[in-house]
Amino acid sequence: MTDINLELELQGQDATEETLLSLQDWIQQEHISGLKQVEPETGEAETGKMGIDPITVLSVVLASQAVIELVKAIHVWIQATRPKVTMKVQVAENSFVEVSAENLPEMNLFVDQVLQKVKALEAGD
């Protein structure tokens, strides 16, 4: 199996380091089998912004149960914490799913959207 890096980018009013660390801790506490690492990506501050854009990189085994469990954990975290963020789950360059915490889709729809992107990536290998 091939590994894949999933990037999560938070945007919006609550897109802070604290929110990112909350999500990171939530995912780590889930002990998702197949999830190799969860870590913030270092970056540089953009002009006109305070600090860096919160992004975390997740390495998971492609086409495994880990992807499903990860997306479910993210969905439950959004429901539990209700941050005012928009989250982009990037599977590959120009391949991402965007979800608004304020207009959260049903869990199965969110899982299906991410899995479709992963399957499309896998088919391209």
Wavefront OBJ file of the C-alpha trace (Angstrom):
o trace
v 0.000 0.000 0.000
v 1.083 3.543 -0.680
v 1.100 6.240 1.975
v -0.684 9.503 1.400
v -0.425 12.843 3.132
v -3.720 14.517 3.883
v -3.510 18.215 4.650
v -6.136 20.000 6.670
v -6.354 23.743 6.393
v -8.538 25.768 8.728
v -9.918 29.121 7.659
v -12.252 31.482 9.439
v -12.856 33.221 12.729
v -11.723 30.289 14.904
v -8.800 29.216 12.697
v -6.229 29.598 15.448
v -3.325 27.579 16.736
v -5.489 26.618 19.720
v -8.205 25.216 17.432
v -5.620 23.342 15.395
v -4.064 21.838 18.535
v -7.552 20.832 19.719
v -8.147 18.958 16.462
v -4.683 17.414 16.562
v -5.221 16.188 20.155
v -8.692 14.862 19.286
v -7.335 12.806 16.382
v -4.429 11.455 18.427
v -6.789 10.402 21.227
v -8.802 8.381 18.718
v -5.833 5.991 18.282
v -6.765 5.371 14.644
v -5.164 2.191 13.348
v -3.089 2.970 10.263
v -2.604 6.629 11.104
v 1.112 7.242 11.164
v 1.450 10.827 12.303
v -0.412 14.010 12.998
v 1.683 17.134 13.112
v 1.433 20.825 12.398
v 3.195 21.966 9.274
v 5.625 24.795 9.771
v 5.130 27.762 7.533
v 5.741 31.439 7.194
v 3.504 34.328 8.101
v 1.681 35.978 5.217
v 1.681 39.725 4.787
v -1.290 41.262 6.560
v -1.878 38.219 8.792
v -0.807 37.513 12.326
v 1.035 34.195 12.457
v 0.801 31.314 10.023
v -2.274 29.727 8.532
v -3.171 26.713 10.684
v -2.444 23.574 8.689
v -1.830 20.079 9.927
v -0.472 17.190 7.907
v -1.801 13.702 8.406
v -0.102 10.647 6.948
v -2.435 7.711 6.541
v -2.321 4.463 4.638
v -4.113 4.937 1.331
v -7.411 3.105 0.839
v -7.462 1.814 4.403
v -9.994 2.004 7.160
v -7.799 4.769 8.595
v -9.151 7.280 6.065
v -12.734 6.549 7.063
v -11.981 6.649 10.782
v -9.997 9.862 10.400
v -12.795 11.654 8.547
v -15.342 10.427 11.108
v -13.134 11.723 13.941
v -12.878 15.123 12.251
v -16.663 15.232 11.805
v -17.285 14.397 15.477
v -14.680 16.988 16.562
v -16.509 19.659 14.544
v -19.828 18.642 16.118
v -18.330 18.658 19.628
v -16.368 21.909 19.441
v -18.466 23.925 16.956
v -15.578 26.060 15.700
v -16.352 28.834 13.234
v -14.053 27.458 10.552
v -14.029 26.176 7.040
v -11.830 23.135 6.654
v -10.132 21.983 3.486
v -9.097 18.332 3.390
v -6.508 18.100 0.629
v -5.797 14.620 -0.690
v -3.472 15.678 -3.508
v -2.663 18.807 -5.452
v -5.935 20.267 -6.785
v -7.902 17.499 -5.065
v -9.655 18.570 -1.890
v -12.949 18.539 -0.052
v -14.077 21.740 1.650
v -16.495 21.648 4.558
v -17.937 24.480 6.629
v -18.361 23.735 10.324
v -21.373 26.052 10.335
v -23.054 24.073 7.543
v -21.697 20.604 8.323
v -22.854 17.880 5.937
v -24.115 14.558 7.258
v -21.192 12.320 8.281
v -21.630 9.708 5.531
v -21.680 12.428 2.860
v -18.458 13.924 4.244
v -16.799 10.480 4.369
v -17.954 9.693 0.822
v -16.607 12.993 -0.530
v -13.138 12.337 0.902
v -13.117 8.678 -0.159
v -14.052 9.608 -3.737
v -10.989 11.866 -3.874
v -8.781 9.132 -2.412
v -10.099 6.520 -4.881
v -9.530 8.891 -7.795
v -5.964 9.405 -6.611
v -5.464 5.663 -6.172
v -6.829 4.985 -9.685
v -4.254 7.422 -11.102
v -1.335 5.397 -9.666
l 1 2 3 4 5 6 7 8 9 10 11 12 13 14 15 16 17 18 19 20 21 22 23 24 25 26 27 28 29 30 31 32 33 34 35 36 37 38 39 40 41 42 43 44 45 46 47 48 49 50 51 52 53 54 55 56 57 58 59 60 61 62 63 64 65 66 67 68 69 70 71 72 73 74 75 76 77 78 79 80 81 82 83 84 85 86 87 88 89 90 91 92 93 94 95 96 97 98 99 100 101 102 103 104 105 106 107 108 109 110 111 112 113 114 115 116 117 118 119 120 121 122 123 124 125
